[in-house]
Amino acid sequence: MTSQAIIQNEIQLVYISDRCASTDDVAINKIKLRAEPNNLRRNITGALLFTERYFLQYLEGEAAVVDALYASICCDKKHNNVRLLLRKPIQQRDFSRWSLGVKKLLDNEENQDLIAVLNMLGQASNVTESQLNWFKLALK
C-alpha cells in the first residue's frame, strides 16, 4: 500500500458526549494513561476537551481503526448520549503530535466563550464544521 493510499484512507472523527457525574478527574487521567500507548500503537492521534458536563473528542487515523475505536467509546460507561458531530476524510492531521492530548476547560473567565460554545454544541441537534474550529484553536 502506498503512502498516498494511507493518506486517502485517513479520517477525522469528532464526537460529543455527556460526562457521567462519577467520571472524575482521576478517572480521566486513567483514560489518558491507558489511551496514549494504545493510540500510539494504532497510529491514532487526537485530543480530548472536557468540562464538568461534556466530553468533546477529536480522533484521527486510518478509517477502520478510528471507526472501531469510536464504536468502543460509544459503549463506555464513563459517559452517555454519545453524538457524532463530524466524520470526514483528511489530507493531514490537526493533532499529529498527540496520541491523546487532554485539556480541561475550567469555569473561569479565560474559558467562558469555549464553555458556552461547548454547552451549545451539547444541546444542539446539528453542528457545523466551522463551529468545531473554535475547539481546534483551543487544543492546538
Summary of the structure (lengths in Angstrom):
residues: 140
radius of gyration: 14.6
end to end distance: 30.6
largest distance: 48.9
contacts: 396
relative contact order: 0.23
helix: 44%
strand: 29%
